[in-house]
């Protein structure tokens, strides 16, 4: 099934959705790109027959000029770690140090990984440096592209009382050299943390049934998020339109969340305030990160695009769905290994969904090579990768809600 002949119409629709999503620009929660994406998707769902509602909440943001790290002739843009602790326009000036050191700007070089969140190992390392007396911290997110990787954070309050920023390994070399020489640097995060309104887009198709099919996906993220979010949105919208025209014996509930980069804040709001209760849910389908982003050959520092999907995508399904999912997703890189749904194994909103007791449930999460990187752009998507995932989910849904 997953290896069926390509469908030019479905591929063209996937291309349309992913290109339009990308063209809205950065998708920070409550920002212009995030809000415009929600309004566009709302119009698509109304046309498909859904009754839509916006669920408001407030999300953190950053307002002000770009953050920088300067040491002598070396200068680089850095990503302020959310929720931002500002330095003010004058910045913080101190000796550079590799690792924790009192009265210094500490550079923390992470081991190689596809980093995506500050809570956990990264937070532990930062707190160690701050406890040692560092005036500020710059984290080097050593990853598969050499770019700085933005790190998800809690939604409610700053984790750190001193400025913290992220730099990519590609830009870090001169600062590591400066630190070894004991040179002084200035970390400047001139803007300020703000709170601003954001919203989840929710939609319903009421057929008078006792139970509901829930389809969910996030739309927000740190940058343009073409590979991180675009494929999931394309599959989600295709499934939503298919469910509207297919006589499934369930109501259909949709949510496209904001607040993702703040520890799944929008998903938490939806589950606790609007979502159908677990007992009223026949199946929850979640389309998280890296549903079908492009894979790349690695040749040293050079990345060469491949037509296939990045296999670092994980498919979890409740026990009754595992065998059907293995059949439906056979041949799709990464997704052919179906894991039994377990909150401890899941990431992103899927973990929130499973912890809330929804079962049966099935969903994808993962991180492609440009996950959380500023240049996660249209190079990272291949429209032909979308229809096979959509068709596989249709097969599972039809059996699960029958």
C-alpha positions, 0 to 999 in steps of 0.5 A: 500500500505504501509503495503504490504508484504516485498520485500527481494530484495528491503530490500537487496538493502537498506541494501547494500546502507546504509552499504556502505554509513556508511562505508565511515566514517565521512561525513563532507562536502568536507572531504574524506567520503563525497567525496568518497560517491559522487564518489560512487553514481556517478558510480551508476547513470552512470550505470543507464543511467544518465549523471552526473556533479559535481557542485563545491563550497567551504565549511568550515572545521576543521583541527587539533587535537581534542578539550577538556575540562579539570577541575582537574581530569575531562577530556572530548572531546568536539565538536568545534562549527563551524565555529570554533574559535580556542583557539590555542594549549594552550587553554583558562583557566578560572573559570567555571561558570554555565550560563553567567559570565564575565572572565569565561568559561560559561557552558550553559545547554540547555533544553531537545530537539533533538538539531540540529542547532546553529542559533536561541535559542542556538545562543541567549544563547551563545551571552548572555554569550559572551556579559556578558564577557565570555572567552569561552562557552561550550553548553550542548546539553541535548537530548535523548541519552546523547551524544553531538549533533553537531549543524548546522551553517551558511556557510559564516563566524563564528558566534562567536569571542570567542571559543564555544564547545558542550558537551553531558550531559553524560560527563557534570556532573563533570564540572557542579560540578566543576563550582559549586565549582568555579574551573578553567578549560581549553577549548582547540580547538587547530586546525583551521577553513579551507575552502575546496572544496566540490561538489554537485552530479547532474545528468540528464536523458533528455527525451525531455519533457517540464517538470522535476521530481527533486529528491534530498537528502543530503549526508553530515553531521557531523559524520557517519550519518547512520540513519540521511542520510542513509535511505534517500540515499537508497530511493533516489537511488531506486527512481532514478533507478526506474525513469530511467527505467519507462516511466514517461512523464518527464525528471529526474533531480537528486541532492545529496548535500554536505554542508548540515550541513552549513545551506543547503549550497549545496542545495542553490547552486543547486537551484540558479545555476543549478536546473530546474526553478519552471515553468519547474518542474512537481514535486520536491521530497526531502528526508531529515533527518530521512526518515526511522531511527529506533525507540527506547524504553527509560528506563531511561538512557537505549535505547532498539532498536525497529524494527519500525521507529522513528515517528519524521519524517514529511511529507509535500506535496503541496495541490494537493498532500495531499490526494494522499500522505495520501493514499500512506503513510497510516500506516507509523509511522509519515508519515501518518500525511501529512502536507500542504507544507509551508516554515515556517513549513519545515526544512533543504533543504525542506524549501529552496526548498519551499521558492524558489517557487517549487510546487508541492513538497513533502518531508520528514525531521526530527530527530531520537534519534541519530540525529547529534550524533557521534554514529549515526551508523548502529544500527539506521537503519532497511532495512525493513523500506526502501521499504514501503517509496520508494513504497509510493513515487512512487505512488505519483510521478506517479499521480503527473507527469501524 
